Amino acid sequence: MLEKVLRIVILFDFYGSLLTEKQQFALEMHCLKDFSLAEIADELGVSRQAVHDLLKRAEQILMDYEEKLKFVERYQREQQTLQHIYNLIEKLPDSIRYIPELDSAVKELNCLLDYSKEV
């Protein structure tokens, strides 16, 4: 269950702005703020069933976007590649790692890895 919620949150980060305001609100309240269906229904002035349907539809839309665009898959693959490159550089002997150009490359790589954690 937690894995599914985390997947939806990641998809929401990438594609959430493509949803309607109502879908965004419901997903944010449910997944990020842990509101119950009843609490969201009260906020929106609709039934629990309507919120359930709204959430299921929004989740499906997010999954459809990922199936077509694959932004999350690409992002995760790029992060793994960056981490792999960083690990390979870390394994180099100290005499090589501190070559100015390589040191600059490591700093750039660290910036990319740090930036990706903020996103």
Buried (B, 14 or more C-beta within 10 A) or exposed (E): EEEEEEBBBBBBBBBBEEBEEEBBBBBBBBBEEEBEBEBBBEEBEBEBEBBBEBBEBBBEBBBEBBEEEEBBEEBEEEBEEBEEBBEEBEEEEEEEEEEEEEEEEBEEBEEEBEEBEEE
